Amino acid sequence: MMAKATTMTAKHVSTHLEDKRKNKHSLMQDGIEWKASFQGDLTTWKILLHVLVFGIGLAYAFKVVLDMYPEAIDNFGWPVFFARMGGMMAACWTGIMYWTMARGFLSELYAFTRGTSVLVAPLDGHRDLHVMSGMALCATAVEHTVAHMIGTVPGIMKAKDASELNAVIGCANKATTKGYIDGVNFGFLQWPACPFEEVPRTIEEVLFKTVPGLTGVLLLALLWAMYYTGNDHMRKKNFDLFWYIHNVGIILWPVLLFIHGTNGWIGVGFPLVAFTAFLPIALFAWDRIGRGLRYILFAGRAVKIVDARVRPGKGGSADGALTYLQISPPPCLWRFKPGMYAFICMPQYAPLQWHPFTICSGKKDPTVDFLIAGVGDWTRELARRCLEAKDKNSPLPMVAIDGPYMAPTQSALTKKVLVAVGAGVGITPFLSLMSTIISQLEDEGDLPGIAGGSRGHGKFARLLEVHFYWMTRNAEEFLFAQTQISRIMTHKSLLGKVFIHLHVTGKAPEKDASGFVFREALRRQSEIDRDVFKDALQDWGLEAMLQPSLPMCWVNGANENIMWTATLALTNSNLKAKLGVEAGESKTEEAVSRPSESLECNLSNQSQESSVSFGLASAHGDHYMVPIIFGRPDFATELRNIGKARPGYNIHVYICANDTVVQGLQDVATVCNLHAQADTQENSTEPQQYIVHYERFG
């Protein structure tokens, strides 16, 4: 009966998903709204920011043109109104753009949100807001320029004499113009001198022989260069060009914008950027100062690679390699919380390049750990140098780290029912969560064979259920989390609370006979195991069967094929020894290992009997059997059943994966919310939401 009910739920969810894909415009069915809750949804914030900036620009234009300079319309026409509005909007978007880059300040703000969805969204989505503000800045700068070109520039050239211009510009009438500050004189930046002595008569003179004109041209050129090199195609084609132009632009833009506004022709007597962007620019500068201090004080000294493990890519090369780094943290200027990310610099290769990576170590771990895929020039070079260090017994590369900075996963530990989904190296923030949960419970004396004690009642005791989904094309990647997996397997306080779903998504190579035979044998054995599992579930009940080897995907109604292996789980004695090494017996800089050299798939007997015991025994000897699932997760089935098992609790789905995975889970959450809402209306069950959070950092 249980299996049948689960299948029906999966069928209904899958049917609704298919209907939604076929008709995305039909958002109503049976009177129930298709609705998903996304913590990372910035639509409302984007609309509010656009409305706010537009309102400020409009109010400023009315004040300047209709109140302060009513004669300006007679001389320059109505385009001057839109030029002033565009100028203020560009200054506002500049402030927002630098605010999104002040990562240290945003990280401090995170503590005050207390996980509130509305407040967390702009912090989690600061990268998206940065891109949006850059695009909006381009649009308003173009509006400002076009309005001046069709109104102000012709008006200046047509003026009868200098006195006519001096009558309507602010710098020639400081006594009656607002915004001028006593003792502050920008006369050395005013070119030509104000009041005017001569009228510029040609467009070349207006654009290239005046400070507002020349800085305006330079600002547009800088904006175009940043936009062109920042688009996805050019960024992937030549990252170095993007990096250097972007960073030069970050410094030059506010400087040029400030000079652009010092002449005060039509506006207030002080550059607008000082009012709209001074604070965010100062906060951003403070972050860069902190980065410089960490680099100067700690790079190559306190901060260095303690250990590096590399899984080589194709043909043993660095292309596609996975590098696991353990770096000693800075002694100060470093405050870490689980789920945060940091920037890494390799000074001997690219001294000015800093690349963001999620930290996968826990709060109590002695090192700062990263799992890095070799997909670009910089990451491939890192893997190459680490492999070279092993082959030639030479020192590991020098590194510097900057951060740490907030990320969406930070709020995960405040949730009661959590589903964490990572694809490939996207598992890194969730490895950090796993380490932190274990460390906290160890402090409460819960780890058998290491600390000993009773069940914990501390910070993480409120976690009701946590599911970690790790999808990868190569099972060898799971070895990078061998310690965390083993600690969870041996931690009795986590039994029935923390579940690990390891999914191998890579397909067997075509025309590979051995691969075909293995997959076929696995499929047939899984059919036997599923039958035994269903019988055991009916006889024993779920609570009696809770153990590390329990296939939770089958509990939740999915039907993937599963293989059990003892390779990923250390014995209690080996685990204790390894933890001792990590805590106090650091390896030398020259220590680099290749996980693929030690991977062995320890299969249990494949016969007409079940390949693993579903009874009360949870280990073979001193080894725990870890289930590895072949195929992608059936989220449509599993998420809904996770929610049905916890009525009245919201299901928080955290994702660190590509856009395809994010979109797919958003669709699933949409349908799950539909069913949860229907259950509330029809069966009076407690309200429940499926809320999606996803990583966007950089």
TILO-945309 format. One line per 8 residues: number of its first residue (from 0); for each residue x, y, z of C-alpha. Coordinates in nm, 3 decimals. Example, Ala and Ser with C-alpha at 12.3 -4.5 7.8 and 13.67 -1.06 7.14 Angstrom:
residues 2
0	1.230/-0.450/0.780; 1.367/-0.106/0.714;
***
This chain:
residues 698
0	0.000/0.000/0.000; 0.282/0.234/0.087; 0.463/0.170/-0.241; 0.140/0.216/-0.438; 0.060/0.548/-0.275; 0.413/0.670/-0.346; 0.390/0.571/-0.710; 0.063/0.755/-0.755;
8	0.215/1.071/-0.604; 0.515/1.046/-0.835; 0.286/0.998/-1.134; 0.074/1.300/-1.048; 0.377/1.524/-0.990; 0.543/1.408/-1.313; 0.219/1.465/-1.507; 0.186/1.819/-1.376;
16	0.551/1.887/-1.461; 0.496/1.771/-1.817; 0.183/1.987/-1.848; 0.372/2.287/-1.719; 0.654/2.236/-1.969; 0.408/2.206/-2.259; 0.212/2.518/-2.164; 0.418/2.761/-1.960;
24	0.156/3.036/-2.004; -0.118/2.838/-1.834; -0.053/2.909/-1.469; -0.393/2.814/-1.334; -0.537/2.466/-1.305; -0.837/2.350/-1.105; -0.852/2.696/-0.947; -0.508/2.653/-0.787;
32	-0.225/2.888/-0.876; 0.104/2.745/-1.001; 0.335/2.901/-0.748; 0.681/2.834/-0.613; 0.867/3.020/-0.342; 1.222/3.113/-0.436; 1.443/3.270/-0.173; 1.668/3.380/-0.457;
40	1.385/3.545/-0.651; 1.485/3.909/-0.705; 1.194/4.017/-0.924; 1.030/4.230/-0.655; 1.360/4.388/-0.551; 1.451/4.465/-0.912; 1.117/4.635/-0.971; 1.147/4.835/-0.649;
48	1.498/4.951/-0.735; 1.395/5.059/-1.084; 1.094/5.247/-0.949; 1.301/5.410/-0.674; 1.581/5.523/-0.907; 1.333/5.647/-1.167; 1.147/5.844/-0.899; 1.467/6.002/-0.769;
56	1.577/6.094/-1.122; 1.239/6.243/-1.206; 1.224/6.448/-0.884; 1.579/6.575/-0.939; 1.501/6.679/-1.297; 1.192/6.871/-1.184; 1.389/7.045/-0.909; 1.684/7.144/-1.126;
64	1.515/7.234/-1.452; 1.185/7.381/-1.333; 1.298/7.535/-1.003; 1.670/7.610/-1.011; 1.721/7.676/-1.386; 1.387/7.773/-1.543; 1.570/7.958/-1.823; 1.750/7.637/-1.924;
72	1.451/7.512/-2.125; 1.449/7.834/-2.327; 1.817/7.790/-2.414; 1.849/7.412/-2.445; 1.494/7.282/-2.488; 1.315/7.002/-2.305; 1.593/6.747/-2.371; 1.782/6.911/-2.084;
80	1.512/6.779/-1.849; 1.578/6.420/-1.958; 1.953/6.480/-1.950; 1.930/6.581/-1.584; 1.705/6.287/-1.505; 1.942/6.045/-1.678; 2.242/6.196/-1.498; 2.089/6.144/-1.154;
88	1.975/5.792/-1.242; 2.325/5.704/-1.364; 2.470/5.832/-1.037; 2.220/5.624/-0.838; 2.293/5.308/-1.035; 2.663/5.370/-0.974; 2.597/5.363/-0.601; 2.393/5.042/-0.628;
96	2.661/4.880/-0.843; 2.934/4.949/-0.585; 2.703/4.840/-0.305; 2.674/4.498/-0.471; 3.056/4.473/-0.472; 3.097/4.560/-0.102; 3.098/4.192/-0.005; 3.235/4.246/0.345;
104	2.953/4.484/0.433; 2.694/4.251/0.279; 2.835/3.964/0.485; 2.792/4.169/0.802; 2.433/4.252/0.705; 2.358/3.881/0.675; 2.354/3.845/1.052; 2.066/4.093/1.081;
112	1.836/3.921/0.833; 1.772/3.621/1.063; 1.693/3.413/0.756; 1.401/3.635/0.651; 1.333/3.556/0.286; 1.255/3.914/0.179; 1.573/4.055/0.338; 1.805/3.772/0.237;
120	1.712/3.780/-0.134; 1.910/4.096/-0.231; 2.213/3.976/-0.035; 2.211/3.630/-0.193; 2.147/3.785/-0.534; 2.408/4.061/-0.515; 2.576/3.929/-0.829; 2.251/3.943/-1.028;
128	2.184/4.293/-0.894; 2.537/4.394/-0.997; 2.472/4.284/-1.355; 2.131/4.454/-1.355; 2.271/4.781/-1.220; 2.547/4.772/-1.482; 2.291/4.731/-1.761; 2.073/5.005/-1.615;
136	2.377/5.231/-1.585; 2.448/5.181/-1.954; 2.088/5.267/-2.045; 2.071/5.583/-1.831; 2.415/5.698/-1.948; 2.300/5.666/-2.308; 1.983/5.860/-2.228; 2.188/6.132/-2.056;
144	2.424/6.155/-2.356; 2.156/6.157/-2.627; 1.955/6.425/-2.447; 2.262/6.648/-2.418; 2.357/6.588/-2.781; 2.016/6.693/-2.916; 1.955/6.973/-2.667; 2.242/7.106/-2.460;
152	2.525/7.085/-2.716; 2.332/7.270/-2.994; 2.209/7.521/-2.734; 2.567/7.602/-2.627; 2.690/7.643/-2.984; 2.396/7.872/-3.076; 2.439/8.108/-2.780; 2.487/8.468/-2.892;
160	2.767/8.539/-2.649; 2.925/8.423/-2.323; 2.693/8.636/-2.109; 2.390/8.446/-2.239; 2.544/8.116/-2.125; 2.665/8.257/-1.793; 2.310/8.363/-1.710; 2.185/8.003/-1.701;
168	2.476/7.794/-1.568; 2.530/7.722/-1.202; 2.905/7.779/-1.170; 2.860/8.139/-1.289; 2.589/8.199/-1.025; 2.724/8.032/-0.712; 2.541/8.267/-0.479; 2.203/8.150/-0.603;
176	2.290/7.789/-0.686; 2.235/7.517/-0.426; 2.499/7.260/-0.344; 2.811/7.473/-0.329; 3.011/7.424/-0.011; 3.210/7.706/0.144; 3.581/7.647/0.118; 3.544/7.378/-0.151;
184	3.661/7.508/-0.488; 3.692/7.293/-0.798; 3.819/7.580/-1.009; 4.134/7.386/-1.100; 3.913/7.123/-1.268; 3.697/7.372/-1.457; 3.792/7.393/-1.822; 3.710/7.632/-1.976;
192	3.707/7.864/-1.678; 3.369/7.961/-1.538; 3.214/8.214/-1.601; 3.262/8.160/-1.974; 3.475/8.408/-2.162; 3.415/8.252/-2.505; 3.141/8.030/-2.645; 3.241/7.689/-2.793;
200	3.122/7.706/-3.154; 3.182/7.354/-3.284; 3.085/7.010/-3.161; 3.454/6.920/-3.136; 3.513/7.210/-2.899; 3.216/7.114/-2.682; 3.311/6.747/-2.662; 3.690/6.759/-2.650;
208	3.783/7.104/-2.517; 3.559/7.110/-2.210; 3.588/6.896/-1.895; 3.221/6.780/-1.903; 3.250/6.690/-2.272; 3.588/6.514/-2.255; 3.507/6.319/-1.936; 3.171/6.227/-2.085;
216	3.340/6.076/-2.391; 3.588/5.888/-2.171; 3.307/5.759/-1.948; 3.115/5.627/-2.247; 3.427/5.461/-2.388; 3.500/5.301/-2.051; 3.141/5.185/-2.016; 3.145/5.028/-2.363;
224	3.477/4.850/-2.293; 3.343/4.705/-1.966; 3.017/4.600/-2.130; 3.186/4.442/-2.433; 3.447/4.246/-2.241; 3.196/4.153/-1.970; 2.946/3.967/-2.188; 2.949/3.590/-2.157;
232	3.113/3.522/-2.493; 3.406/3.760/-2.448; 3.448/3.671/-2.083; 3.493/3.303/-2.168; 3.707/3.379/-2.473; 3.953/3.608/-2.294; 3.907/3.619/-1.919; 4.230/3.814/-1.863;
240	4.107/4.099/-2.084; 3.777/4.110/-1.898; 3.949/4.097/-1.559; 4.194/4.381/-1.618; 3.952/4.614/-1.799; 3.684/4.555/-1.537; 3.919/4.631/-1.249; 4.064/4.939/-1.420;
248	3.708/5.052/-1.488; 3.607/5.003/-1.124; 3.879/5.253/-1.024; 3.841/5.502/-1.309; 3.462/5.519/-1.326; 3.394/5.708/-1.000; 3.699/5.931/-1.055; 3.587/6.036/-1.403;
256	3.226/6.069/-1.289; 3.333/6.296/-1.004; 3.538/6.518/-1.237; 3.249/6.515/-1.485; 3.026/6.679/-1.225; 3.271/6.935/-1.083; 3.199/7.204/-1.344; 2.841/7.242/-1.224;
264	2.696/7.380/-1.546; 2.335/7.269/-1.495; 2.281/7.107/-1.160; 2.388/7.130/-0.798; 2.727/7.268/-0.704; 2.878/6.934/-0.604; 2.919/6.612/-0.810; 2.614/6.388/-0.775;
272	2.823/6.073/-0.738; 2.948/6.203/-0.402; 2.591/6.195/-0.269; 2.476/5.868/-0.425; 2.788/5.649/-0.420; 3.038/5.773/-0.162; 2.937/5.524/0.109; 2.923/5.209/-0.111;
280	3.251/5.307/-0.280; 3.411/5.351/0.064; 3.280/5.009/0.174; 3.412/4.850/-0.144; 3.750/5.020/-0.094; 3.759/4.886/0.263; 3.718/4.532/0.125; 4.005/4.587/-0.114;
288	4.222/4.724/0.166; 4.146/4.408/0.365; 4.242/4.197/0.064; 4.569/4.386/0.034; 4.649/4.337/0.402; 4.579/3.964/0.385; 4.802/3.940/0.079; 5.094/4.138/0.222;
296	5.084/3.991/0.572; 4.996/3.628/0.516; 5.049/3.506/0.156; 5.328/3.250/0.152; 5.372/3.280/0.529; 5.076/3.201/0.754; 4.862/3.119/0.450; 4.996/2.826/0.250;
304	4.879/2.496/0.106; 4.903/2.228/0.373; 4.784/1.943/0.154; 4.667/1.900/-0.206; 4.492/1.602/-0.361; 4.438/1.589/-0.736; 4.224/1.364/-0.948; 4.379/1.410/-1.293;
312	4.165/1.479/-1.596; 4.167/1.306/-1.931; 4.493/1.133/-2.006; 4.632/1.228/-1.666; 4.638/1.597/-1.759; 4.518/1.903/-1.570; 4.226/1.954/-1.812; 3.914/1.850/-1.621;
320	4.113/1.765/-1.308; 3.969/1.801/-0.959; 4.194/1.963/-0.700; 4.124/1.942/-0.329; 4.321/2.210/-0.141; 4.372/2.240/0.233; 4.504/2.588/0.313; 4.608/2.720/0.652;
328	4.380/3.016/0.740; 4.501/3.369/0.821; 4.558/3.420/1.196; 4.336/3.730/1.187; 4.110/3.924/0.948; 3.919/3.598/0.895; 3.571/3.517/1.031; 3.423/3.204/0.880;
336	3.074/3.056/0.887; 2.960/2.743/0.702; 2.856/2.797/0.341; 3.074/3.103/0.280; 3.314/3.143/-0.011; 3.657/3.301/-0.054; 3.882/3.429/-0.331; 4.212/3.258/-0.413;
344	4.510/3.422/-0.581; 4.814/3.242/-0.725; 5.072/3.527/-0.726; 5.342/3.336/-0.913; 5.103/3.281/-1.205; 4.857/3.573/-1.208; 4.928/3.818/-0.923; 4.621/4.035/-0.989;
352	4.364/3.760/-1.050; 4.135/3.652/-0.765; 3.891/3.366/-0.828; 3.594/3.277/-0.604; 3.546/2.925/-0.467; 3.310/2.788/-0.204; 3.475/2.671/0.117; 3.402/2.305/0.187;
360	3.557/2.276/0.535; 3.362/2.316/0.856; 3.379/2.591/1.113; 3.594/2.389/1.354; 3.828/2.243/1.091; 4.193/2.355/1.119; 4.226/2.430/0.747; 4.030/2.616/0.479;
368	3.940/2.355/0.218; 3.841/2.397/-0.147; 3.734/2.154/-0.419; 3.825/2.308/-0.755; 3.746/2.182/-1.106; 4.004/2.241/-1.380; 3.779/2.404/-1.638; 3.965/2.729/-1.713;
376	4.320/2.847/-1.764; 4.370/2.945/-1.400; 4.217/2.631/-1.247; 4.402/2.405/-1.491; 4.728/2.577/-1.403; 4.659/2.521/-1.033; 4.604/2.149/-1.093; 4.912/2.127/-1.317;
384	5.134/2.286/-1.053; 5.001/2.058/-0.781; 5.061/1.750/-0.998; 5.406/1.879/-1.084; 5.481/1.924/-0.714; 5.410/1.554/-0.658; 5.599/1.428/-0.962; 5.908/1.642/-0.902;
392	5.886/1.654/-0.521; 5.884/2.034/-0.543; 5.698/2.293/-0.328; 5.328/2.349/-0.384; 5.226/2.680/-0.543; 5.208/2.991/-0.330; 4.852/3.114/-0.267; 4.671/3.402/-0.102;
400	4.307/3.400/0.013; 4.058/3.682/0.057; 3.731/3.668/0.245; 3.534/3.485/0.356; 3.210/3.624/0.216; 2.846/3.533/0.259; 2.655/3.293/0.033; 2.297/3.157/0.033;
408	2.401/2.835/0.209; 2.480/3.032/0.525; 2.115/3.030/0.625; 2.078/2.653/0.573; 2.159/2.556/0.931; 1.867/2.761/1.059; 1.616/2.541/0.873; 1.438/2.238/1.015;
416	1.391/2.038/0.696; 1.673/2.086/0.448; 1.743/1.941/0.103; 2.091/2.031/-0.029; 2.165/1.961/-0.396; 2.516/1.987/-0.539; 2.638/1.893/-0.886; 3.009/1.812/-0.924;
424	3.212/2.066/-0.727; 2.880/2.230/-0.639; 2.876/2.003/-0.335; 3.145/2.217/-0.166; 2.918/2.440/0.047; 2.728/2.135/0.165; 3.048/1.954/0.262; 3.107/2.254/0.485;
432	2.761/2.213/0.634; 2.824/1.844/0.700; 3.156/1.917/0.871; 3.002/2.189/1.086; 2.708/1.974/1.197; 2.944/1.695/1.298; 3.185/1.932/1.475; 2.901/2.084/1.675;
440	2.775/1.743/1.785; 3.129/1.632/1.868; 3.155/1.928/2.106; 2.845/1.792/2.277; 3.017/1.453/2.313; 2.834/1.242/2.059; 3.088/1.075/1.832; 3.121/0.704/1.920;
448	3.479/0.592/1.972; 3.609/0.950/1.982; 3.422/1.158/2.232; 3.143/0.938/2.361; 2.834/1.066/2.529; 2.462/1.115/2.500; 2.253/1.264/2.228; 2.307/1.633/2.157;
456	2.065/1.906/2.250; 2.259/2.201/2.114; 2.233/2.432/1.816; 2.170/2.163/1.554; 1.939/1.942/1.758; 1.650/2.136/1.600; 1.737/1.993/1.257; 1.463/1.743/1.188;
464	1.583/1.608/0.857; 1.867/1.688/0.619; 1.917/1.534/0.274; 2.246/1.586/0.090; 2.226/1.511/-0.283; 2.558/1.492/-0.467; 2.546/1.439/-0.843; 2.866/1.365/-1.032;
472	2.967/1.192/-1.353; 3.258/1.012/-1.187; 3.229/0.813/-0.865; 3.592/0.891/-0.779; 3.484/1.241/-0.675; 3.304/1.094/-0.374; 3.644/1.008/-0.224; 3.704/1.378/-0.160;
480	3.428/1.359/0.103; 3.535/1.025/0.248; 3.604/1.171/0.593; 3.272/1.358/0.614; 3.076/1.058/0.488; 3.247/0.829/0.739; 3.181/1.063/1.029; 2.812/1.083/0.939;
488	2.794/0.705/0.901; 2.938/0.649/1.251; 2.743/0.925/1.426; 2.444/0.772/1.605; 2.292/1.113/1.683; 2.244/1.166/1.309; 2.063/0.837/1.251; 1.732/0.918/1.087;
496	1.826/1.286/1.066; 2.102/1.322/0.803; 2.084/1.128/0.477; 2.339/1.121/0.196; 2.231/1.060/-0.165; 2.531/0.988/-0.389; 2.433/0.987/-0.758; 2.657/0.885/-1.047;
504	2.504/1.052/-1.354; 2.763/0.957/-1.617; 2.651/0.710/-1.879; 2.850/0.401/-1.971; 3.070/0.463/-2.280; 2.927/0.338/-2.608; 3.067/0.009/-2.741; 3.207/-0.068/-2.397;
512	3.124/-0.433/-2.331; 3.247/-0.437/-1.971; 3.048/-0.121/-1.892; 2.733/-0.268/-2.044; 2.773/-0.593/-1.849; 2.827/-0.402/-1.524; 2.520/-0.180/-1.573; 2.305/-0.476/-1.671;
520	2.420/-0.677/-1.369; 2.356/-0.374/-1.148; 2.004/-0.334/-1.291; 1.914/-0.698/-1.231; 2.062/-0.704/-0.880; 1.876/-0.381/-0.794; 1.547/-0.544/-0.893; 1.617/-0.820/-0.640;
528	1.726/-0.568/-0.376; 1.413/-0.356/-0.422; 1.187/-0.657/-0.370; 1.374/-0.753/-0.053; 1.362/-0.391/0.062; 0.985/-0.364/0.017; 0.931/-0.683/0.215; 1.166/-0.565/0.490;
536	0.994/-0.227/0.504; 0.658/-0.392/0.562; 0.796/-0.640/0.820; 1.028/-0.417/1.017; 0.898/-0.062/0.963; 1.107/0.241/0.868; 1.232/0.333/1.217; 1.372/-0.014/1.282;
544	1.558/-0.007/0.949; 1.731/0.329/0.993; 2.100/0.277/0.927; 2.372/0.430/0.707; 2.314/0.169/0.435; 1.942/0.245/0.403; 1.857/0.355/0.044; 1.650/0.666/0.117;
552	1.571/0.714/-0.253; 1.373/0.386/-0.238; 1.209/0.497/0.087; 1.097/0.813/-0.094; 0.952/0.615/-0.384; 1.223/0.640/-0.651; 1.345/0.332/-0.839; 1.708/0.401/-0.932;
560	1.968/0.125/-0.940; 2.198/0.110/-0.637; 2.540/-0.036/-0.561; 2.675/-0.062/-0.205; 3.046/-0.005/-0.142; 3.265/-0.008/0.168; 3.537/0.209/0.010; 3.378/0.541/0.109;
568	3.339/0.455/0.479; 3.641/0.435/0.707; 3.651/0.206/1.010; 3.612/0.374/1.346; 3.983/0.324/1.421; 4.094/0.458/1.083; 3.853/0.749/1.114; 3.991/0.838/1.454;
576	4.346/0.822/1.320; 4.260/1.038/1.019; 4.084/1.298/1.232; 4.391/1.309/1.452; 4.608/1.383/1.151; 4.375/1.657/1.031; 4.360/1.818/1.373; 4.724/1.831/1.465;
584	4.955/1.639/1.236; 4.957/1.849/0.921; 5.115/1.702/0.614; 5.413/1.865/0.448; 5.377/2.105/0.160; 5.507/1.844/-0.080; 5.228/1.596/-0.001; 5.004/1.555/-0.303;
592	4.793/1.246/-0.361; 4.576/1.122/-0.647; 4.241/0.983/-0.526; 4.201/0.773/-0.839; 4.503/0.567/-0.737; 4.322/0.440/-0.425; 3.968/0.392/-0.560; 3.847/0.036/-0.540;
600	3.482/-0.059/-0.577; 3.430/-0.317/-0.304; 3.117/-0.492/-0.423; 2.923/-0.731/-0.212; 2.811/-1.066/-0.351; 2.594/-1.032/-0.660; 2.361/-1.331/-0.658; 1.995/-1.415/-0.642;
608	1.996/-1.277/-0.287; 1.999/-0.919/-0.169; 2.342/-0.758/-0.198; 2.308/-0.579/0.136; 2.130/-0.646/0.462; 1.824/-0.431/0.529; 1.795/-0.558/0.885; 1.927/-0.403/1.203;
616	2.293/-0.466/1.120; 2.440/-0.156/0.958; 2.795/-0.263/0.884; 2.997/-0.547/0.735; 3.251/-0.611/1.007; 3.382/-0.266/1.095; 3.302/-0.122/0.748; 2.981/0.063/0.671;
624	2.825/0.000/0.332; 2.750/0.324/0.149; 2.478/0.319/-0.121; 2.580/0.474/-0.455; 2.290/0.548/-0.688; 2.326/0.527/-1.067; 2.118/0.785/-1.250; 1.986/1.133/-1.182;
632	1.768/1.191/-0.876; 1.393/1.161/-0.926; 1.325/1.491/-0.752; 0.960/1.497/-0.862; 0.904/1.187/-0.650; 1.149/1.234/-0.367; 1.090/1.600/-0.279; 0.716/1.558/-0.251;
640	0.751/1.251/-0.031; 1.006/1.423/0.191; 0.748/1.696/0.241; 0.463/1.452/0.305; 0.673/1.287/0.575; 0.708/1.628/0.749; 0.362/1.792/0.732; 0.351/2.147/0.858;
648	0.722/2.210/0.795; 0.855/2.407/0.499; 1.100/2.221/0.278; 1.405/2.437/0.201; 1.593/2.330/-0.113; 1.947/2.467/-0.144; 2.115/2.428/-0.484; 2.470/2.475/-0.604;
656	2.462/2.354/-0.963; 2.418/2.469/-1.321; 2.115/2.657/-1.452; 1.953/2.340/-1.587; 1.947/2.176/-1.244; 1.824/2.498/-1.081; 1.542/2.539/-1.334; 1.441/2.176/-1.302;
664	1.419/2.198/-0.923; 1.225/2.523/-0.947; 0.972/2.344/-1.169; 0.952/2.058/-0.920; 0.908/2.300/-0.629; 0.630/2.473/-0.822; 0.436/2.148/-0.860; 0.507/2.037/-0.503;
672	0.364/2.367/-0.379; 0.059/2.303/-0.592; 0.004/1.965/-0.430; 0.075/2.095/-0.081; -0.178/2.373/-0.130; -0.434/2.124/-0.262; -0.378/1.899/0.041; -0.436/2.195/0.273;
680	-0.761/2.290/0.098; -0.900/1.938/0.057; -0.767/1.752/0.362; -0.708/2.039/0.606; -0.339/1.949/0.639; -0.103/2.207/0.783; 0.027/2.463/0.527; 0.361/2.378/0.370;
688	0.593/2.547/0.119; 0.885/2.427/-0.091; 1.136/2.712/-0.096; 1.430/2.718/-0.337; 1.765/2.885/-0.260; 2.052/2.876/-0.507; 2.415/2.985/-0.516; 2.515/3.300/-0.703;
696	2.851/3.433/-0.598; 3.153/3.598/-0.758;
***
